[in-house]
Amino acid sequence: MPPVSKTRAVSDPQAFSLESVLQDLRFAVRQLRKNPGFAGTAILVLRSSPGTNCVES
């Protein structure tokens, strides 16, 4: 498989690079630090949702 060039990664939504993934993760961490209340709520919701799917009614 040939290496993905930056121009192909921009034009092809299926192609991505490790650099873009790391950039997205850095952005996410930066946003969560700016809004700690939202971060706490998001973590609680994501943490509790698998448990609620396992409970039988």
VMD Tcl script that builds the backbone (N, CA, C; Angstrom):
set m [mol new atoms 171]
animate dup $m
set s [atomselect $m all]
$s set {name element resname resid chain x y z} {
  {N N MET 1 A 0.849 -1.176 0.000}
  {CA C MET 1 A 0.000 0.000 0.000}
  {C C MET 1 A 0.893 1.237 0.000}
  {N N PRO 2 A 0.684 2.162 -0.929}
  {CA C PRO 2 A 1.527 3.358 -1.001}
  {C C PRO 2 A 1.230 4.305 0.159}
  {N N PRO 3 A 2.228 5.094 0.565}
  {CA C PRO 3 A 1.995 6.038 1.652}
  {C C PRO 3 A 0.980 7.112 1.247}
  {N N VAL 4 A 0.242 7.612 2.212}
  {CA C VAL 4 A -0.776 8.616 1.967}
  {C C VAL 4 A -0.131 9.997 2.030}
  {N N SER 5 A -0.316 10.770 0.996}
  {CA C SER 5 A 0.237 12.123 0.987}
  {C C SER 5 A -0.734 13.068 1.681}
  {N N LYS 6 A -0.234 14.241 2.064}
  {CA C LYS 6 A -1.090 15.204 2.748}
  {C C LYS 6 A -2.219 15.685 1.848}
  {N N THR 7 A -1.960 15.833 0.556}
  {CA C THR 7 A -3.022 16.305 -0.336}
  {C C THR 7 A -4.115 15.255 -0.466}
  {N N ARG 8 A -3.752 13.992 -0.472}
  {CA C ARG 8 A -4.765 12.939 -0.558}
  {C C ARG 8 A -5.561 12.876 0.740}
  {N N ALA 9 A -4.889 13.058 1.866}
  {CA C ALA 9 A -5.586 13.004 3.148}
  {C C ALA 9 A -6.613 14.124 3.255}
  {N N VAL 10 A -6.335 15.272 2.671}
  {CA C VAL 10 A -7.281 16.383 2.723}
  {C C VAL 10 A -8.461 16.117 1.798}
  {N N SER 11 A -8.195 15.575 0.621}
  {CA C SER 11 A -9.268 15.371 -0.341}
  {C C SER 11 A -10.041 14.079 -0.108}
  {N N ASP 12 A -9.463 13.112 0.568}
  {CA C ASP 12 A -10.101 11.818 0.790}
  {C C ASP 12 A -10.496 11.685 2.259}
  {N N PRO 13 A -11.797 11.728 2.586}
  {CA C PRO 13 A -12.198 11.657 3.986}
  {C C PRO 13 A -11.869 10.314 4.635}
  {N N GLN 14 A -11.665 9.262 3.839}
  {CA C GLN 14 A -11.339 7.959 4.400}
  {C C GLN 14 A -9.883 7.867 4.840}
  {N N ALA 15 A -9.031 8.680 4.250}
  {CA C ALA 15 A -7.603 8.633 4.572}
  {C C ALA 15 A -7.326 9.537 5.769}
  {N N PHE 16 A -6.506 9.047 6.683}
  {CA C PHE 16 A -6.111 9.862 7.816}
  {C C PHE 16 A -4.688 9.481 8.204}
  {N N SER 17 A -4.064 10.355 8.942}
  {CA C SER 17 A -2.701 10.088 9.373}
  {C C SER 17 A -2.641 10.146 10.893}
  {N N LEU 18 A -1.591 9.597 11.428}
  {CA C LEU 18 A -1.387 9.621 12.866}
  {C C LEU 18 A -1.287 11.062 13.353}
  {N N GLU 19 A -0.699 11.920 12.543}
  {CA C GLU 19 A -0.562 13.328 12.912}
  {C C GLU 19 A -1.933 13.980 13.110}
  {N N SER 20 A -2.878 13.710 12.238}
  {CA C SER 20 A -4.203 14.318 12.373}
  {C C SER 20 A -4.949 13.764 13.583}
  {N N VAL 21 A -4.760 12.488 13.881}
  {CA C VAL 21 A -5.399 11.895 15.053}
  {C C VAL 21 A -4.841 12.528 16.325}
  {N N LEU 22 A -3.522 12.695 16.381}
  {CA C LEU 22 A -2.909 13.322 17.554}
  {C C LEU 22 A -3.347 14.771 17.695}
  {N N GLN 23 A -3.489 15.467 16.588}
  {CA C GLN 23 A -3.952 16.853 16.626}
  {C C GLN 23 A -5.379 16.916 17.177}
  {N N ASP 24 A -6.239 16.000 16.766}
  {CA C ASP 24 A -7.608 15.959 17.274}
  {C C ASP 24 A -7.643 15.651 18.770}
  {N N LEU 25 A -6.786 14.731 19.219}
  {CA C LEU 25 A -6.739 14.396 20.642}
  {C C LEU 25 A -6.259 15.576 21.474}
  {N N ARG 26 A -5.242 16.286 20.982}
  {CA C ARG 26 A -4.764 17.471 21.701}
  {C C ARG 26 A -5.862 18.524 21.801}
  {N N PHE 27 A -6.606 18.718 20.722}
  {CA C PHE 27 A -7.714 19.683 20.726}
  {C C PHE 27 A -8.782 19.266 21.731}
  {N N ALA 28 A -9.120 17.978 21.766}
  {CA C ALA 28 A -10.143 17.493 22.687}
  {C C ALA 28 A -9.724 17.709 24.138}
  {N N VAL 29 A -8.476 17.405 24.450}
  {CA C VAL 29 A -7.984 17.592 25.818}
  {C C VAL 29 A -8.002 19.079 26.184}
  {N N ARG 30 A -7.602 19.920 25.251}
  {CA C ARG 30 A -7.602 21.366 25.497}
  {C C ARG 30 A -9.026 21.876 25.776}
  {N N GLN 31 A -9.998 21.403 25.027}
  {CA C GLN 31 A -11.380 21.831 25.227}
  {C C GLN 31 A -11.934 21.320 26.554}
  {N N LEU 32 A -11.586 20.098 26.930}
  {CA C LEU 32 A -12.065 19.557 28.201}
  {C C LEU 32 A -11.446 20.295 29.385}
  {N N ARG 33 A -10.218 20.766 29.242}
  {CA C ARG 33 A -9.594 21.559 30.310}
  {C C ARG 33 A -10.268 22.920 30.457}
  {N N LYS 34 A -10.723 23.476 29.356}
  {CA C LYS 34 A -11.391 24.782 29.404}
  {C C LYS 34 A -12.759 24.678 30.071}
  {N N ASN 35 A -13.420 23.545 29.938}
  {CA C ASN 35 A -14.771 23.351 30.478}
  {C C ASN 35 A -14.799 22.124 31.394}
  {N N PRO 36 A -14.303 22.246 32.630}
  {CA C PRO 36 A -14.241 21.065 33.501}
  {C C PRO 36 A -15.622 20.528 33.885}
  {N N GLY 37 A -16.634 21.388 33.966}
  {CA C GLY 37 A -17.984 20.912 34.280}
  {C C GLY 37 A -18.528 20.022 33.180}
  {N N PHE 38 A -18.335 20.449 31.947}
  {CA C PHE 38 A -18.764 19.633 30.810}
  {C C PHE 38 A -17.981 18.327 30.771}
  {N N ALA 39 A -16.686 18.406 31.054}
  {CA C ALA 39 A -15.846 17.200 31.037}
  {C C ALA 39 A -16.337 16.189 32.068}
  {N N GLY 40 A -16.648 16.662 33.267}
  {CA C GLY 40 A -17.147 15.768 34.306}
  {C C GLY 40 A -18.467 15.123 33.932}
  {N N THR 41 A -19.363 15.926 33.386}
  {CA C THR 41 A -20.660 15.399 32.958}
  {C C THR 41 A -20.506 14.382 31.838}
  {N N ALA 42 A -19.658 14.700 30.861}
  {CA C ALA 42 A -19.439 13.779 29.742}
  {C C ALA 42 A -18.839 12.466 30.227}
  {N N ILE 43 A -17.887 12.539 31.143}
  {CA C ILE 43 A -17.264 11.315 31.668}
  {C C ILE 43 A -18.278 10.480 32.435}
  {N N LEU 44 A -19.103 11.126 33.256}
  {CA C LEU 44 A -20.126 10.383 34.006}
  {C C LEU 44 A -21.138 9.717 33.091}
  {N N VAL 45 A -21.589 10.431 32.074}
  {CA C VAL 45 A -22.573 9.870 31.148}
  {C C VAL 45 A -21.971 8.696 30.378}
  {N N LEU 46 A -20.768 8.876 29.861}
  {CA C LEU 46 A -20.144 7.796 29.097}
  {C C LEU 46 A -19.800 6.602 29.975}
  {N N ARG 47 A -19.492 6.859 31.222}
  {CA C ARG 47 A -19.144 5.773 32.135}
  {C C ARG 47 A -20.377 4.989 32.569}
  {N N SER 48 A -21.503 5.669 32.725}
  {CA C SER 48 A -22.704 4.996 33.213}
  {C C SER 48 A -23.530 4.340 32.113}
  {N N SER 49 A -23.383 4.790 30.867}
  {CA C SER 49 A -24.244 4.256 29.824}
  {C C SER 49 A -24.044 2.763 29.543}
  {N N PRO 50 A -22.832 2.199 29.570}
  {CA C PRO 50 A -22.747 0.747 29.354}
  {C C PRO 50 A -23.450 -0.044 30.464}
  {N N GLY 51 A -23.403 0.468 31.704}
  {CA C GLY 51 A -24.061 -0.227 32.806}
  {C C GLY 51 A -25.570 -0.220 32.663}
  {N N THR 52 A -26.126 0.857 32.159}
  {CA C THR 52 A -27.582 0.914 32.007}
  {C C THR 52 A -28.070 -0.008 30.894}
  {N N ASN 53 A -27.233 -0.279 29.937}
  {CA C ASN 53 A -27.618 -1.197 28.858}
  {C C ASN 53 A -27.618 -2.636 29.327}
  {N N CYS 54 A -26.885 -2.930 30.383}
  {CA C CYS 54 A -26.798 -4.312 30.882}
  {C C CYS 54 A -27.917 -4.648 31.852}
  {N N VAL 55 A -28.586 -3.652 32.409}
  {CA C VAL 55 A -29.644 -3.895 33.409}
  {C C VAL 55 A -30.903 -4.344 32.682}
  {N N GLU 56 A -31.442 -5.472 33.132}
  {CA C GLU 56 A -32.679 -5.969 32.534}
  {C C GLU 56 A -33.877 -5.400 33.289}
  {N N SER 57 A -34.924 -5.077 32.562}
  {CA C SER 57 A -36.113 -4.526 33.237}
  {C C SER 57 A -37.179 -5.561 33.440}
}
mol reanalyze $m
mol bondsrecalc $m
mol representation Tube
mol addrep $m
